Amino acid sequence: MANIQFSSRKSEGEEAVVVSFDLCGFSNFCNHADAYIVLPKFIAALFDEVDAFFLDWIDALGKDFDSQKLSAPDFMKYTGDGALMIWLLPGNVERRQKYCTAIVRAMHNLQKRLSEVIPGWEINWQTHGLPSRARFGIAKGLVYPLRRKSNLIIDGEIIDYAGYCINLAVRLQNHCPEVGFLVHELVFPKLDGLMKYIAHGMKGTQQESVLMFVSDVPPMTLDYIKSKFLPCGNELELRCEATNRVFDTHKGTTLHRGVEQPRFEAHLIGPENRRQDMFIGHQRKQLIFIEDIKDSSGKTVREEKWFFQLTAVGPPLIYTFTHKEPFTDGQSSQSPKKLA
């Protein structure tokens, strides 16, 4: 059995972008009695998809950073249910920024790709429970090469790297599974649809400013948001909070799901002083919600439109319940589907 032996010679730090990703539910899948049948095939197909996002080395000599692909990482290792990838950054500042952007864009596309193709593998392989959702953490900083111990004058080969940003990428990957794609602000990707948070409560790390795509943000309660993130602006205009208000908006003839980036904290006071806290994108005079009315068995028997009127500007904004009306499927509304 090979020993773990590192060279004790000093190594110089290099600026790098580190990507850590894993698959949600991989451990549960491995616990299935028949997992061993498809496990090698699954891992092979998974990393074929990962490799497909990397250019051949000769193609990577080009400077097309707007491509959907990028050069292969300078270092990559399998981590059991994912991988750790490190790209050493070029010295030129402009090229460095484009490189960082290309990495984030490619990894976000990879995440989407995996969620699309893995369900098809289940059908083709006649299995179930394959983990199809990947979580990504991306960080930037100094990495230090660890070389194999050698008795020669020349240093041994690089067999691993160490550095705070490596730990941070792993922490970001695990910090908020509901979002599943967090980017260290220092990466500075120039991409649309990003919003900024301050992540807190990560084990072994300090508070870090992070970026996430608006399109990745699922419905989350205000209490859960606050347990993971802190605001980045003043309390009146929260530039970086997730929302549970999802709208269907029409653009041309195509239906688009849109998420409104919230800016104001609002407290909704309902019947019998029922209260719900949330963040909204604009200070509105009125909020309208679609509420499911259920019978004693929990079955939805009808839907109602609940109206809330702005009664105090705070902060926070206070909205008070005024009245409700029946809601039918034929009505056109951009109101959130549910209050709760």
N, C-alpha and C positions, 0 to 999 in steps of 0.2 A: 504494500500500500504506500502510495506517495505521501511524503510529509509536506506540510505547509511551511515553506521556508522562504522568507523575504530577505532581500538585500537590505543591509543597514545603512547603505550609502545615501547621502542627502539627495533629494530630488527637487526639481524646480516646479513650482505651480504653474499651471496653464489655464487660461480662461476657456470655459467650456459651457455648453448647454447639456443638461442631463435630463433624460426622459425615463421615468419609471412607469410601467404599466402592469396591471394584472387583470385577471378575469373574475368578475363577481360570481360566486357560487361554485368555484372550481373544486373546493374541498368537498362540498356536498355531492357533486357529481362523482368524485373519486370514491365516495363511500357507497355508491351503487354497486350491487353485486356483479353486474355485467360491464362495469366501466372499463375493465382491462381489455375488453374485446376491441373497443374503438379508440382507446386512449392514445396509442402510438399514432394512429391515423389522424386523430384530431390535432395532436401537437404538430405533426408534420404539415397538415393543411393550414394550421394557424400561422406558422412561421413562413410558409409559402406566400401567404397574404401579406405578412409584414415585409418580406423581402421584395415583393412586387412594388412597394412604394419607394424603393431605393434604385438609383441609377447604377448602371455598370460603371466601373471606374473610368473607362475611357470617355463615356458620355458625361460623366461628372466633371470633366475638365472644362466643359462649357460654363457660361456665366448666366444661364437662364434661370434666375431665382424665382421667376413667376410660374415655373413648371409645377405641376401637381406632385412631382417626385423630387427627391433630393439625394445627395450623395449618401452612401452607406455610412453608418457611424464609425468613428475611429475605434470604438470599443463597444462590445456588446456581450452580455452574458445572460443565459437562461436562469430564471429565478424560481422555478417550480411551477408557477402559474402565470408567468409573464416574462418580462425581460427588463434589464437595465441597459440603456443606450447612452453613449457619450459622444458628442461631437466637439472636437477642439475647434475653437473659433479662429478665423483668419485675423491677421493684424490690422488690415485696413478697416477703418471704422465704418465706412459705407457698406462694404461687403459683409462685415460682421452683422450689421443690422438686418440686411436682406437675408442673411443666412438664418438668423434667429426667427425671422418671420416665416421663412420657408419651412423650418422645422415644426413650428406650431401649426401652420396650415396643413402640412402633410399628416401630422399625428391626429389632428381633428378629423381629417378625411378618413384616416385609417380606423378611427373609432367608429365612425358611421358605417364604413365598409364591413367591419366585423359583425355589427348588429344586423346587417342585411344578409350576409352570406351564411352565417352559422345556422340559422333556422332551416335553410335549405339542405345543409349537411344532415340534419336530423331526419329529414324526409328521405334523402337518398340512402342513408345508412340504416334506416329503420330503427332508430334509437330515440331517446328522449332525455331531456334534462341537460343538454349541452350548455355550458355557460356562454351566453352570447353578448354579454355587456362588459365592456372593458373600461377600466378606470385609469386615467392618466394624471401624472404629476410632472410638471416641467419646471426646472430651476436653472439658474445661471450663477456661476462663480468660479473659484479656483479649484482645480482638481490636481492631485499629486500622484504621479505614477508609482506603483509598487512593483518592483522588479524581482525576478527570481534570483535567489541567492546563487552567487557564482564565486569560484575560487580564482577566476581569471581576472586580468586587469580590466577587460571590457565588461560592462554591466550586463546582467542577464536580461532576458526579454521581459517586457511589461506583461504582468499577469493579472493586474487589477489596478483600481484607482481608489483614492480616499479623498474626502473633502466634505465640508459642511453642506455644499449644494447637493451632494449625492443623497445625504440623509434627508435634506429638505424635500427633494423630489419625491422620495418615498412617503414622507409625511403628508405632502399635498395629495398624493394619490389616495391616501386613506382618510383624509380629513373630512370630506363631505361626499359620501358615496352617492347621494341623491343627485348631485351635479355631475361628478365623475370626470371633470376635466378642469384642473386648476393650474394656472401658469404664474410663476414668480414674476412680479412686476418688472424686475430688472432685466427680464428677457426682452421687454419692449417690442412685442410684435406689432407691426403696422397692419392691423386687420380690423374690418368693420364688425360691429356687434359685440364688442367687449365692454365689460363694466368692472369697476374696481371695488375690492373689499379689503378689509384687514382681517386676516385669519388669526384666530387666537385659540388657545387651548390645545395646541399640538404638542404632544409629548416630546420633550428634549429639544424644542426649538423656541425661538423668541417669536413675538408677533411679526407677521410678514404681510406686506401688501401683495395681493394676488389679483389676477384677472380671470374672468370666466365669460363664456359666450352667453348672451341673453337667451339664445335659442336652447341652451342646455338646462335652463333653470326650471325645475318642475314645481308644482304647488308645494309650498312648505309653510308651516305655521310660523308666526312671528317669534314665539318663544324658541323654536328650534333654530331659526336664523340667528338670533342673538346668542345662542349657545356656541355658534361656530364662527360668527363674523361680527366685526365692529364697523360702524359707519366711517366713511372717509371724509365726509364734508361736515358742515354744521348740522345741528339737529333739525333745522327747518327743511333743508333740502338734502335728503339722504340720497346721494348719487349712486349708492352701491348696495341696495337691499333687494332681495328677491321678492316676488309677489305671488300670491295665489289667485290673481285675477287674470284669467286667460280668455282672450276674445277670438271670435271668428270674424274675420274681415274679408270683404270681397274686393279683389283687384282685377278689373277686367272680367273675364269669365272663369277665373281660377280661384278656388277657395284657399286662403292662406291662414294658417294658425299663427297668431301673433301674440307676443308677450310684452306687456307694457312695463318699461323700466320705472319703478316707483321712485318718488321723490319726497313724499310727505307721509308722516305717520298719522293714521286716522283711527279713532275709537268709535265703533258703531254701537249705539245703545238701542237695543231691540225691545220687544214686548217683555213685560215683567223684569225690566232692567237687565235683560240678557245682553252681554257685551262681547264684542270681538274686536281685536286689534289687528291692523294690517297697514301696509304701505300702498299708497296710490300715486299715480303719475302726475296728476294735476289736482289743483284745488277746485273741486266741482261744487255746484250748488246743490246737486242731488245725486244720489247713488241708487241704482236699481239692481236688485238681485233676483235670480230665479231660485225658488226654494221648493224642494220636494216635500210633499205632504204624504206621510206614510200611515198605514193602518197598524193595528196592534201586532200583526205578524211581521211588520217591517217592509211590507210591499208598498211601493209608491202608487198612490191612487189618483193624485192630481199634482199639478204644479201651480205655484202662485208667484206673482211679481210683488216683491217687497220694496217699498219706497222709503228712503232715508233722506232727510233734509239737513243741510249744514246749519248748525245752531251755534257753533263757536269756532273761531279760527285758531285759538291756542297759541303756540303749539301745545299738544297735538290738535288736529282738527277733530271736532266732535260732530257726529252725524246721529240724528235721532229719528227713530222709526215713526212714520206718519200714517201710512195705510198700506193695504195690500189689494191686489186685483187678481182675478183668474188669469192664467196664462195658457194659451193654446199653441200647438205646433205651427199653426199658420201665421203666427205673429212674427214680425221681424224685430230682432232685438240684438244689441251688442252688449247686453248685460252679462255679467258673470253667471255661470250656470248655477252656482250654489253660494249661499252665505257662509256656511260652515266649512 
